């Protein structure tokens, strides 16, 4: 298989997508830990209306 510009661009595109989704996953995990420790969520702001 020869490395044409299109093949290199495709590999770079796939690597960028994988990196983006890994970054989003890391952000979600860190943000989830932050909300668990602080106890401030969407329900804590408005009180418990469903009780």
C-alpha positions in Angstrom: 0.0 0.0 0.0 1.4 3.3 -1.0 1.0 6.4 1.2 -0.8 9.0 -0.9 -1.9 12.4 0.4 -5.5 11.1 0.6 -4.5 8.1 2.8 -2.5 10.3 5.1 -5.4 12.8 5.3 -7.7 10.0 6.2 -5.5 8.6 8.9 -5.0 12.1 10.4 -8.8 12.6 10.3 -9.4 9.4 12.1 -6.8 10.2 14.7 -8.3 13.7 15.3 -11.8 12.2 15.8 -10.5 9.6 18.2 -8.6 12.3 20.1 -11.7 14.5 20.2 -13.9 11.8 21.7 -11.3 10.8 24.2 -11.0 14.4 25.3 -14.8 14.7 25.6 -14.8 11.5 27.7 -12.1 12.8 30.0 -14.0 16.1 30.4 -17.3 14.3 31.2 -15.6 12.0 33.8 -13.9 15.0 35.5 -17.1 17.0 35.5 -19.1 14.1 36.8 -16.7 13.8 39.8 -17.0 17.5 40.4 -20.8 17.4 40.6 -20.8 14.3 42.8 -18.5 15.9 45.4 -20.2 19.3 45.5 -23.7 17.9 45.5 -24.9 20.7 43.2 -27.0 19.3 40.4 -30.1 20.4 38.4 -32.3 19.1 41.2 -30.4 20.7 44.1 -30.8 24.2 42.5 -34.6 24.1 42.3 -35.4 21.9 45.3 -37.3 18.7 45.3 -40.6 19.5 43.6 -41.6 15.9 43.0 -42.1 14.9 46.6 
